[in-house]
Amino acid sequence: MTQIRIEQQARQQLSLTPKQQQSVKLLQMSTLELSHEVNTAIANNPFLEEPDETQTDPEAKEQDTHTEMKAGTTQEHDMPDMPAAWSGDYPRPHNTVEGANDVGVWARSVTSLQDSLLADLCNYALSERDRRLAEHIIEAMDDNGYMRTPFSELVVPGQFDPEVDNDEWEIALRLVQQLGTPGLGARDLTECLRLQLEALHTATPRRALALQIVTGHLDKLGRNDTPGLAHSLRRTEQEIQAACTLIRGLEPYPGNRHSTVDPSCYIVPDVIVRKSNTQWVAASNRDAIPQARLNATYARLFRGTRYSERALMAKELQEARWLLRSLEQRGNTIQRVAQAIVARQQTFFEYGEIALRPLMLSEVAAELDIHESTVSRATSNKYLASPRGIFEFKHFFSRELPTQSGGTCSAGAVRALIQEMIEDEDPKSPLSDVVLAHKLEREGIVVARRTVSKYRAQIKIPSAELRRAF
């Protein structure tokens, strides 16, 4: 006889208030997306208006200030704060009663593929060695979500002790393939489709037949050879067509859904980097930041209404105040992150790509005492303009590669070195990837030939044979 056991469990759970959800939403937006959001809010909320730069009336300015102060004291009960045990990390202005916020610990944002998988990896209890293996695989995945780099090229000799064997890499890859969207981490299209089919419920119609097709007859599927598939698999053409319909509903490029930047968008830099004395510093691009303020007239009308009628306007005023505070928090966070990046990449702005140093999100997060996910949001779709050009914040985060001298260099610096060597080569006798690897080794940087090929492809330089001048 089956016994039914009923238990009560108590657990603590922190949920985000609407204000904190808005802060996350605004922080991860690009400047263009933010402008659209603010303009929409101004159009729909009577308590918001665009600042009038020509206003010089001292009395009007005083009314605006009084309106904001009054709003901050009369409506505070409408905005629940987080529990005392929760601590955040947004910058907090002095002499305010509202605490700082870092909702990034719990909230989810649209981030890069690597950031998303690394966040999922944190949910697994792994040894330091296993975690590092999985991280190397995640970092090697391309924008389509494929892991096309051979295991032998993921690390340099001597980076792990003992050396990593193929079985260890396979186990780490299987773990990564369980993260995120099914199909990620596949080494080819067959494996990508197979992983997605295996993730479907076993009772899915034609699942088993679809697995047979993708694992052994993908060429016939590509030619739409239904009769040939029916003959090879001894099934009816109707069954084959049903299985092919299931396969065509899969995603051949599972990494594409993680793309966060529309390349057709115009880039508006969030900060400007200039040299001040001997140091490079970052300053907010004020012209690019959308402005909004409380409408003094409507706020004055709100103060004059009877208590029974306040509910009609209280929600709009509350949302206006939330937006203004979230805008200020967003600007402060981006400015702090940008300055932390610039402070660590002084040599880049002085000498260029070849001097790009290794940098991790965790370094910036530790210095600013904020969560890595907050740094990730503050760097996604954010750009800085400098005398060397316009760069996305994430350009300055590059993996660390060891050197023979015991130091480290960034992958970005290695790519720059490869580009310099190719630019200086004899066009009639271009440098092969093997020769480039040897030249890098003489510079103290030990990378495999296939790694050189990968970096060369990333900077869109063709192979030696295609570069040869006749």
C-alpha positions as a printed NumPy array, in Angstrom:
array([[  0.   ,   0.   ,   0.   ],
       [  1.441,   3.342,  -1.025],
       [  1.822,   5.85 ,   1.784],
       [  1.5  ,   9.535,   1.109],
       [  3.774,  11.718,   3.178],
       [  3.009,  15.393,   3.568],
       [  5.661,  17.77 ,   4.865],
       [  5.785,  21.48 ,   5.456],
       [  9.002,  23.285,   4.615],
       [  9.858,  26.879,   5.395],
       [ 12.262,  28.743,   3.214],
       [ 13.325,  32.339,   2.744],
       [ 12.992,  33.93 ,  -0.656],
       [ 13.853,  37.457,  -1.724],
       [ 11.778,  38.975,  -4.5  ],
       [ 12.487,  42.138,  -6.406],
       [ 10.352,  45.195,  -5.896],
       [  9.114,  47.035,  -9.005],
       [ 11.714,  49.735,  -8.379],
       [ 14.563,  47.228,  -8.377],
       [ 13.219,  45.506, -11.49 ],
       [ 13.242,  48.869, -13.228],
       [ 16.844,  49.513, -12.147],
       [ 17.946,  46.226, -13.727],
       [ 16.005,  46.942, -16.905],
       [ 17.531,  50.397, -17.357],
       [ 21.087,  49.334, -16.485],
       [ 21.247,  46.696, -19.201],
       [ 19.852,  49.013, -21.906],
       [ 21.991,  50.659, -24.545],
       [ 21.921,  54.457, -24.774],
       [ 19.546,  54.334, -27.747],
       [ 17.194,  51.943, -25.97 ],
       [ 17.293,  54.151, -22.885],
       [ 16.424,  57.251, -24.911],
       [ 13.388,  55.483, -26.337],
       [ 12.344,  54.327, -22.865],
       [ 12.636,  57.817, -21.358],
       [ 10.842,  59.488, -24.272],
       [  7.997,  56.985, -23.963],
       [  7.754,  57.642, -20.211],
       [  7.652,  61.413, -20.755],
       [  4.898,  61.006, -23.36 ],
       [  2.771,  58.788, -21.106],
       [  3.391,  60.194, -17.622],
       [  2.089,  63.714, -16.878],
       [  4.525,  64.087, -13.968],
       [  7.551,  63.86 , -16.294],
       [  8.86 ,  66.437, -18.721],
       [ 12.031,  67.25 , -20.61 ],
       [ 14.26 ,  69.791, -18.822],
       [ 14.049,  73.296, -20.184],
       [ 17.658,  74.362, -20.642],
       [ 16.596,  77.976, -21.199],
       [ 14.761,  78.304, -17.891],
       [ 16.291,  81.046, -15.803],
       [ 13.455,  81.902, -13.422],
       [ 14.827,  81.322,  -9.894],
       [ 11.305,  80.892,  -8.511],
       [ 10.546,  78.148, -11.029],
       [ 13.787,  76.353, -10.209],
       [ 12.959,  76.579,  -6.534],
       [  9.522,  75.105,  -7.229],
       [ 11.107,  72.189,  -9.06 ],
       [ 13.441,  71.523,  -6.138],
       [ 10.59 ,  71.809,  -3.657],
       [  8.478,  69.449,  -5.768],
       [ 11.156,  66.742,  -5.765],
       [ 11.781,  67.125,  -2.021],
       [  8.064,  67.062,  -1.283],
       [  7.513,  64.014,  -3.466],
       [ 10.317,  62.255,  -1.677],
       [  8.706,  62.786,   1.737],
       [  5.   ,  62.261,   1.012],
       [  5.093,  59.054,  -0.998],
       [  7.855,  57.01 ,   0.645],
       [  5.337,  54.492,   2.051],
       [  4.37 ,  53.521,  -1.5  ],
       [  7.855,  52.129,  -2.221],
       [  8.702,  49.021,  -0.162],
       [ 12.39 ,  48.489,   0.524],
       [ 14.31 ,  45.235,   0.679],
       [ 14.755,  43.497,   4.044],
       [ 17.548,  44.666,   6.289],
       [ 19.513,  41.49 ,   5.543],
       [ 19.735,  42.437,   1.886],
       [ 22.613,  44.635,   0.842],
       [ 23.157,  46.275,  -2.5  ],
       [ 25.93 ,  48.018,  -4.284],
       [ 24.617,  50.928,  -6.301],
       [ 26.231,  54.243,  -5.374],
       [ 24.174,  56.056,  -2.753],
       [ 23.987,  59.854,  -2.548],
       [ 24.75 ,  61.375,   0.83 ],
       [ 21.982,  62.557,   3.156],
       [ 19.296,  60.244,   1.735],
       [ 17.154,  57.725,   3.513],
       [ 17.083,  55.192,   0.709],
       [ 19.708,  52.441,   0.702],
       [ 21.791,  51.407,  -2.226],
       [ 20.651,  48.608,  -4.516],
       [ 22.259,  45.729,  -6.344],
       [ 19.473,  43.625,  -7.743],
       [ 21.965,  41.909, -10.029],
       [ 22.444,  39.03 ,  -7.602],
       [ 18.937,  37.704,  -8.237],
       [ 17.612,  39.386, -11.354],
       [ 18.187,  37.986, -14.793],
       [ 19.306,  40.102, -17.725],
       [ 20.059,  39.645, -21.39 ],
       [ 23.781,  38.964, -21.304],
       [ 26.34 ,  37.397, -23.56 ],
       [ 26.349,  33.656, -24.162],
       [ 29.497,  33.19 , -22.069],
       [ 28.162,  35.269, -19.165],
       [ 24.931,  33.284, -19.14 ],
       [ 26.679,  29.899, -19.098],
       [ 29.217,  30.96 , -16.473],
       [ 26.345,  32.093, -14.261],
       [ 24.633,  28.699, -14.687],
       [ 27.925,  26.962, -13.896],
       [ 27.9  ,  28.571, -10.437],
       [ 24.955,  26.328,  -9.515],
       [ 27.18 ,  23.22 ,  -9.616],
       [ 29.415,  22.073,  -6.778],
       [ 32.661,  21.381,  -8.618],
       [ 36.313,  21.04 ,  -7.782],
       [ 38.541,  23.943,  -8.789],
       [ 40.052,  21.849, -11.596],
       [ 36.693,  20.787, -13.037],
       [ 35.349,  24.332, -12.863],
       [ 38.35 ,  25.722, -14.732],
       [ 37.999,  23.068, -17.448],
       [ 34.341,  23.979, -17.939],
       [ 35.206,  27.69 , -18.027],
       [ 37.805,  27.114, -20.75 ],
       [ 35.209,  25.309, -22.857],
       [ 32.632,  28.071, -22.357],
       [ 35.113,  30.775, -23.32 ],
       [ 36.047,  28.868, -26.492],
       [ 32.467,  28.695, -27.791],
       [ 31.679,  30.83 , -30.827],
       [ 28.733,  33.195, -31.266],
       [ 26.614,  30.401, -32.747],
       [ 27.039,  28.327, -29.594],
       [ 29.436,  25.749, -31.078],
       [ 32.638,  24.481, -29.451],
       [ 34.791,  23.991, -32.547],
       [ 38.199,  24.411, -30.907],
       [ 40.052,  21.097, -30.328],
       [ 40.641,  20.2  , -26.697],
       [ 44.402,  20.341, -27.272],
       [ 44.184,  24.064, -28.012],
       [ 42.117,  25.126, -25.014],
       [ 45.097,  25.374, -22.655],
       [ 48.833,  25.724, -23.045],
       [ 51.164,  22.902, -21.96 ],
       [ 51.88 ,  23.001, -18.247],
       [ 48.791,  25.045, -17.373],
       [ 47.306,  22.076, -15.494],
       [ 49.173,  19.636, -13.276],
       [ 48.67 ,  16.827, -14.071],
       [ 47.938,  17.456, -17.753],
       [ 44.296,  17.159, -18.793],
       [ 43.46 ,  14.008, -20.732],
       [ 40.746,  13.661, -23.358],
       [ 38.327,  11.898, -21.002],
       [ 38.428,  14.835, -18.584],
       [ 37.687,  17.262, -21.409],
       [ 34.762,  15.098, -22.567],
       [ 33.272,  15.074, -19.065],
       [ 33.645,  18.857, -18.798],
       [ 32.022,  19.286, -22.213],
       [ 29.07 ,  17.107, -21.204],
       [ 28.58 ,  19.35 , -18.182],
       [ 28.643,  22.523, -20.305],
       [ 26.157,  20.97 , -22.734],
       [ 23.701,  20.657, -19.855],
       [ 23.803,  24.417, -19.253],
       [ 21.488,  26.85 , -20.968],
       [ 19.711,  26.064, -24.22 ],
       [ 19.948,  22.465, -25.487],
       [ 22.412,  22.242, -28.355],
       [ 24.99 ,  24.637, -26.926],
       [ 28.53 ,  23.288, -26.827],
       [ 28.046,  21.011, -29.817],
       [ 31.062,  20.386, -32.038],
       [ 29.083,  20.049, -35.274],
       [ 25.541,  20.286, -36.604],
       [ 24.826,  16.599, -36.036],
       [ 25.696,  16.833, -32.352],
       [ 23.767,  20.097, -32.02 ],
       [ 20.553,  18.579, -33.384],
       [ 21.069,  15.368, -31.441],
       [ 21.401,  17.234, -28.142],
       [ 18.173,  19.104, -28.818],
       [ 16.28 ,  15.937, -29.698],
       [ 17.591,  14.136, -26.63 ],
       [ 16.342,  17.033, -24.497],
       [ 12.77 ,  16.468, -25.733],
       [ 10.41 ,  14.272, -23.766],
       [ 10.777,  10.611, -24.678],
       [  7.077,  10.502, -25.626],
       [  7.526,  13.168, -28.324],
       [  6.15 ,  11.714, -31.601],
       [  8.874,  10.686, -34.101],
       [ 11.683,  11.624, -31.689],
       [ 13.484,   8.282, -32.069],
       [ 13.194,   8.379, -35.868],
       [ 14.463,  11.974, -35.942],
       [ 17.498,  10.891, -33.897],
       [ 18.238,   8.188, -36.469],
       [ 18.089,  10.738, -39.287],
       [ 20.371,  13.372, -37.711],
       [ 22.954,  10.865, -36.505],
       [ 23.271,   8.828, -39.694],
       [ 21.47 ,  10.423, -42.611],
       [ 21.908,  14.175, -42.319],
       [ 23.116,  14.364, -45.925],
       [ 19.837,  12.921, -47.213],
       [ 17.917,  15.338, -45.002],
       [ 19.873,  18.227, -46.517],
       [ 18.91 ,  17.049, -50.01 ],
       [ 15.298,  16.601, -48.911],
       [ 15.573,  12.988, -50.09 ],
       [ 12.416,  11.63 , -48.465],
       [ 12.242,   8.442, -50.585],
       [ 15.902,   7.68 , -49.867],
       [ 15.373,   8.128, -46.115],
       [ 12.257,   5.951, -46.213],
       [ 14.183,   3.21 , -48.006],
       [ 17.241,   3.373, -45.723],
       [ 15.251,   3.424, -42.499],
       [ 12.429,   1.144, -43.705],
       [  9.731,   3.666, -42.82 ],
       [  6.865,   5.174, -44.781],
       [  7.361,   8.528, -46.433],
       [  4.663,   9.981, -44.147],
       [  6.66 ,   8.922, -41.087],
       [  9.837,  10.374, -42.571],
       [  8.098,  13.687, -43.328],
       [  6.784,  13.915, -39.782],
       [ 10.28 ,  13.296, -38.349],
       [ 11.821,  15.863, -40.734],
       [  9.231,  18.426, -39.627],
       [ 10.344,  17.842, -36.045],
       [ 14.011,  18.288, -37.023],
       [ 13.335,  21.489, -38.968],
       [ 11.77 ,  22.964, -35.84 ],
       [ 15.13 ,  22.734, -34.042],
       [ 17.65 ,  25.58 , -33.782],
       [ 20.842,  24.986, -35.806],
       [ 22.527,  28.012, -34.181],
       [ 21.464,  27.924, -30.514],
       [ 23.88 ,  30.686, -29.529],
       [ 22.155,  33.277, -31.701],
       [ 19.383,  33.89 , -29.21 ],
       [ 21.961,  35.271, -26.765],
       [ 22.989,  38.067, -29.138],
       [ 22.409,  41.397, -27.402],
       [ 23.613,  43.954, -29.92 ],
       [ 21.847,  44.876, -33.134],
       [ 24.705,  45.662, -35.546],
       [ 22.429,  47.996, -37.505],
       [ 22.158,  50.35 , -34.532],
       [ 24.141,  53.533, -34.377],
       [ 26.683,  53.505, -31.576],
       [ 26.391,  56.295, -29.035],
       [ 29.326,  56.313, -26.577],
       [ 28.328,  56.354, -22.929],
       [ 31.656,  57.798, -21.754],
       [ 34.497,  59.833, -23.233],
       [ 38.099,  58.884, -22.395],
       [ 40.634,  61.715, -22.338],
       [ 44.122,  62.194, -21.009],
       [ 44.411,  64.409, -17.931],
       [ 48.033,  65.218, -17.127],
       [ 49.626,  61.75 , -17.258],
       [ 46.513,  59.641, -16.652],
       [ 43.638,  58.552, -18.849],
       [ 40.238,  59.198, -17.264],
       [ 36.629,  58.458, -18.198],
       [ 33.892,  61.086, -18.111],
       [ 30.192,  60.556, -18.787],
       [ 28.948,  61.667, -22.184],
       [ 26.279,  64.017, -20.882],
       [ 24.963,  64.779, -24.355],
       [ 24.066,  61.12 , -24.848],
       [ 22.168,  60.688, -21.575],
       [ 18.4  ,  61.294, -21.914],
       [ 17.131,  63.854, -19.411],
       [ 13.841,  64.019, -17.537],
       [ 12.5  ,  65.903, -14.516],
       [  9.338,  66.187, -12.47 ],
       [  6.685,  68.471, -13.915],
       [  6.275,  71.206, -11.289],
       [  2.733,  72.12 , -12.346],
       [  1.329,  68.614, -12.05 ],
       [  3.201,  67.975,  -8.812],
       [  1.673,  71.187,  -7.366],
       [ -1.799,  70.032,  -8.416],
       [ -1.146,  66.703,  -6.727],
       [ -0.278,  68.418,  -3.443],
       [ -3.512,  70.378,  -3.614],
       [ -5.864,  67.44 ,  -4.144],
       [ -7.977,  65.971,  -1.372],
       [ -6.742,  62.729,   0.168],
       [ -9.622,  60.72 ,  -1.314],
       [ -8.607,  61.811,  -4.817],
       [ -4.869,  61.205,  -4.485],
       [ -5.025,  57.601,  -5.65 ],
       [ -5.808,  58.807,  -9.166],
       [ -2.404,  60.484,  -9.437],
       [ -0.232,  58.736,  -6.841],
       [  0.757,  55.842,  -9.096],
       [  1.925,  58.134, -11.907],
       [  3.953,  60.266,  -9.487],
       [  5.494,  57.171,  -7.921],
       [  6.556,  55.82 , -11.324],
       [  8.05 ,  59.19 , -12.257],
       [ 10.141,  59.27 ,  -9.086],
       [ 11.296,  55.679,  -9.633],
       [ 12.415,  56.452, -13.167],
       [ 14.418,  59.519, -12.11 ],
       [ 16.193,  57.629,  -9.326],
       [ 16.892,  54.641, -11.575],
       [ 18.384,  56.932, -14.216],
       [ 20.717,  58.442, -11.632],
       [ 21.74 ,  55.   , -10.346],
       [ 22.382,  53.769, -13.88 ],
       [ 24.597,  56.72 , -14.724],
       [ 26.614,  56.409, -11.529],
       [ 27.155,  52.668, -11.967],
       [ 28.266,  52.939, -15.598],
       [ 30.626,  55.802, -14.74 ],
       [ 32.239,  53.859, -11.882],
       [ 32.675,  50.724, -14.003],
       [ 34.096,  52.734, -16.91 ],
       [ 36.659,  54.459, -14.71 ],
       [ 37.7  ,  51.129, -13.178],
       [ 38.272,  49.731, -16.68 ],
       [ 40.229,  52.772, -17.839],
       [ 42.362,  52.745, -14.697],
       [ 43.424,  49.158, -15.46 ],
       [ 43.93 ,  49.654, -19.194],
       [ 46.124,  52.775, -19.124],
       [ 48.704,  51.105, -21.368],
       [ 46.051,  50.309, -23.979],
       [ 45.095,  53.966, -24.386],
       [ 48.769,  54.898, -24.461],
       [ 50.155,  52.229, -26.817],
       [ 47.208,  50.453, -28.424],
       [ 45.875,  46.908, -28.71 ],
       [ 49.252,  45.266, -28.153],
       [ 49.276,  46.635, -24.596],
       [ 45.798,  45.357, -23.662],
       [ 46.135,  43.635, -20.3  ],
       [ 44.118,  40.64 , -19.039],
       [ 41.028,  41.717, -17.139],
       [ 38.146,  39.828, -15.582],
       [ 34.704,  40.993, -14.51 ],
       [ 35.534,  39.781, -11.013],
       [ 38.408,  42.29 , -10.702],
       [ 36.14 ,  45.262, -11.343],
       [ 33.398,  43.791,  -9.166],
       [ 35.812,  43.323,  -6.261],
       [ 37.148,  46.88 ,  -6.471],
       [ 33.709,  48.482,  -6.656],
       [ 32.197,  46.038,  -4.14 ],
       [ 29.387,  45.046,  -6.471],
       [ 28.255,  41.757,  -7.946],
       [ 29.759,  40.427, -11.187],
       [ 26.32 ,  40.354, -12.813],
       [ 25.999,  44.091, -12.163],
       [ 29.342,  44.661, -13.889],
       [ 28.148,  42.478, -16.767],
       [ 25.016,  44.593, -17.211],
       [ 26.998,  47.814, -16.953],
       [ 29.351,  46.658, -19.739],
       [ 26.869,  45.087, -22.172],
       [ 25.948,  47.396, -25.064],
       [ 27.938,  50.234, -23.468],
       [ 30.652,  52.048, -25.418],
       [ 33.471,  54.469, -24.747],
       [ 35.019,  56.911, -27.198],
       [ 38.756,  57.543, -27.068],
       [ 41.495,  58.888, -29.352],
       [ 42.023,  55.243, -30.425],
       [ 38.423,  54.782, -31.483],
       [ 35.091,  53.648, -30.077],
       [ 35.096,  50.378, -28.147],
       [ 32.504,  48.332, -26.333],
       [ 33.278,  48.033, -22.615],
       [ 33.551,  44.249, -23.008],
       [ 36.45 ,  44.724, -25.434],
       [ 38.674,  45.393, -22.422],
       [ 37.897,  42.06 , -20.758],
       [ 40.279,  39.495, -22.21 ],
       [ 41.374,  36.065, -20.998],
       [ 44.77 ,  35.627, -19.41 ],
       [ 47.555,  33.714, -21.175],
       [ 50.779,  32.701, -19.392],
       [ 54.212,  33.69 , -20.701],
       [ 57.568,  31.948, -20.424],
       [ 58.796,  34.6  , -18.014],
       [ 56.066,  33.704, -15.533],
       [ 53.929,  36.736, -16.326],
       [ 50.704,  36.96 , -18.262],
       [ 49.34 ,  38.668, -21.349],
       [ 45.865,  39.036, -22.761],
       [ 44.405,  37.182, -25.717],
       [ 43.746,  40.596, -27.249],
       [ 47.438,  41.477, -27.062],
       [ 48.334,  38.169, -28.769],
       [ 45.909,  38.94 , -31.589],
       [ 47.52 ,  42.368, -31.964],
       [ 50.978,  40.772, -32.132],
       [ 49.818,  38.361, -34.825],
       [ 48.4  ,  41.259, -36.826],
       [ 51.653,  43.217, -36.52 ],
       [ 53.709,  40.224, -37.675],
       [ 51.47 ,  39.702, -40.691],
       [ 51.549,  43.386, -41.604],
       [ 55.373,  43.251, -41.628],
       [ 55.641,  40.001, -43.626],
       [ 56.926,  39.642, -47.181],
       [ 53.787,  39.429, -49.384],
       [ 55.58 ,  36.955, -51.654],
       [ 56.42 ,  34.703, -48.707],
       [ 53.639,  35.115, -46.111],
       [ 54.   ,  33.68 , -42.636],
       [ 52.216,  30.403, -42.008],
       [ 50.445,  29.771, -38.718],
       [ 53.295,  27.458, -37.682],
       [ 55.86 ,  30.214, -38.282],
       [ 53.668,  32.714, -36.425],
       [ 53.51 ,  30.331, -33.454],
       [ 57.325,  30.075, -33.427],
       [ 57.696,  33.857, -33.622],
       [ 55.287,  34.254, -30.685],
       [ 57.296,  31.69 , -28.748],
       [ 60.435,  33.792, -29.283],
       [ 58.467,  36.673, -27.767],
       [ 57.836,  34.483, -24.724],
       [ 54.234,  33.582, -25.594],
       [ 53.599,  29.869, -26.055],
       [ 50.427,  29.112, -28.034],
       [ 49.542,  26.192, -30.28 ],
       [ 49.389,  26.515, -34.047],
       [ 45.627,  25.997, -33.991],
       [ 45.271,  28.791, -31.47 ],
       [ 47.145,  31.074, -33.852],
       [ 44.739,  30.017, -36.608],
       [ 41.776,  30.817, -34.39 ],
       [ 43.099,  34.254, -33.406],
       [ 43.984,  35.035, -37.024],
       [ 40.433,  34.183, -38.081],
       [ 39.024,  36.361, -35.301],
       [ 40.815,  39.422, -36.712],
       [ 39.587,  38.429, -40.195],
       [ 42.982,  37.754, -41.782],
       [ 43.033,  34.981, -44.432],
       [ 45.468,  32.076, -44.436],
       [ 49.037,  32.392, -45.749],
       [ 48.158,  30.839, -49.111],
       [ 45.393,  33.357, -49.698],
       [ 47.698,  36.229, -48.671],
       [ 50.472,  35.222, -51.072],
       [ 51.217,  37.824, -53.755],
       [ 52.053,  36.448, -57.227]])
